[in-house]
């Protein structure tokens, strides 16, 4: 019975942790919007940005049937987008848009209390994917049109990241640590404090 209760508690903590990415993504997008000087003054301007940042796939018909053609890039994933050639936009610094870094910082805050020897040493791909999906969904809350990127497609892009890109992502996200006083560190500290009483 105890093991079932423990399993259910761990399962609930996992759900809570994942939903906190969503909350952080919403806060990151709201912070980004509030920091902009122009172009985000009305709902129409914000919706226009969302439509540009997360373009819809284009349906097509070919000899093999129907399909969807993804856009060349999803600008919300890039720190900068060069659109000097509107037919071939070029993204720079993948997964380094401020909203993604801000959301990914939640992961860094979550592991801050784990001793270095116990922390995972590989790149936190799943955490970056969760942060990216959370930001995408947060942006879509600001638009009337709703569409979703499959998390698997985001993970495929993450799998291709080079070590130096991971360093830039981690360094960029570090600037957002503590930006929203995350619940996760408070919960971890409460848990740690309660364990001292045993």
Buried (B, 14 or more C-beta within 10 A) or exposed (E): EEEEEEEEEEEEEEEEBEEBBBBBBBBBBBBBBEEEEEEBEEEEBBBBBBBEBBBEEEEEEEEEEEEEEEEEBBBBBBBEBEEEEEEEBEBEBBBBBBBBBBBBBBBBBBBBEEEEEEEEEEBBBEBBBBBBBBBBBBBBEBBEEEEEBEBEEBBEBBEEBEEEBBEBBBEBBEEBBEBBEBBBBEBBEEEEEEEEEE
